[in-house]
Amino acid sequence: MKGTKHIIYMGLALGMLFYAVPRLDMSGGFTLPAVFGIVWIAFALMNIAAHLHEILGVEEETKREMAKVKKMKKWQFEQMLQGKRKLLQFRK
């Protein structure tokens, strides 16, 4: 299962967030504990967003295109090593 790891890690991050937010000291204005709490919550939310991004497969099309490009470059390199100078050119 492809996304199982990301689902488990996102669940752990959510659990950690729900456990820690009530315990963080955010009162008292712009103090060091308040800044730490805000930064910690921001990092936890970025972690959750990254796992959600992978679960939803937002970059699947980009990954497929990159695989095609890498395959073509490998083929061109093999052709060059074999002495065939005629390589395919891509149009933009």
Secondary structure as GFF3:
##gff-version 3
##sequence-region A 1 92
A	DSSP	alpha_helix	4	20	.	.	.	ID=ss1
A	DSSP	three_ten_helix	21	23	.	.	.	ID=ss2
A	DSSP	alpha_helix	32	56	.	.	.	ID=ss3
A	DSSP	alpha_helix	60	81	.	.	.	ID=ss4
###
